[in-house]
Amino acid sequence: MALRIPIFPLGTVLYPGGRLRLHIFEPRYVVMTQRCLGEDSVFGVSLILDGREVGQPAVPHALGCTARIVDWAQIEPGLYALTAVGESAFRILRREVMADGLTVADVEILPPPAPQPVPEVHAPLVRLLQQLIEQPGAEPLVPPLRLDEGGWVAQRLAERLPLPAAARQRVLESTDAEEQLAVVAAALAGLRRGG
């Protein structure tokens, strides 16, 4: 299914079922926010491939995730605090930068992969996620909890751990739970080695 949506290139990766908090102040994204709120529509979040979050339009990765605003506050004119939840992975088919600098794209919504169990070799990752979500002050997860689903566990870890952006993107792009968990495990091993 093709859909035309605004794209918000960011320095992070959003996953289906993930939560994202944003402060919106650039005029192009203020207009996007107002439109999404008024129409109850989604916008796309894609990891930046080239460029920066602020200023000139950045080039986004082709694969991202739609986001729906679930909570918001207008702090002052032209400044919004948003909470958005990831809904569906998408692939950019065609994109263009509008006169105001907002990137708009025709995207293909990708079907969610079938749930896959956590292989026994990756059981320690489930325990790690449980520890992270039970820490005092931890950001609550978007229900329902699916600690028996490998892809869900990999995505929740990828959004909570300081993994390299490339590893986070690989977790989004893969539809194989075992591969997603292996990417997280390898990145985590790299963090523990300090590299």
Secondary structure as UniProt FT lines:
FT   STRAND          2..10
FT   TURN            16..17
FT   STRAND          19..24
FT   HELIX           27..39
FT   STRAND          43..50
FT   STRAND          59..60
FT   STRAND          63..76
FT   TURN            77..78
FT   STRAND          79..97
FT   TURN            99..100
FT   STRAND          103..109
FT   HELIX           120..122
FT   HELIX           123..134
FT   TURN            136..137
FT   TURN            147..148
FT   HELIX           150..160
FT   HELIX           165..173
FT   HELIX           177..193
//
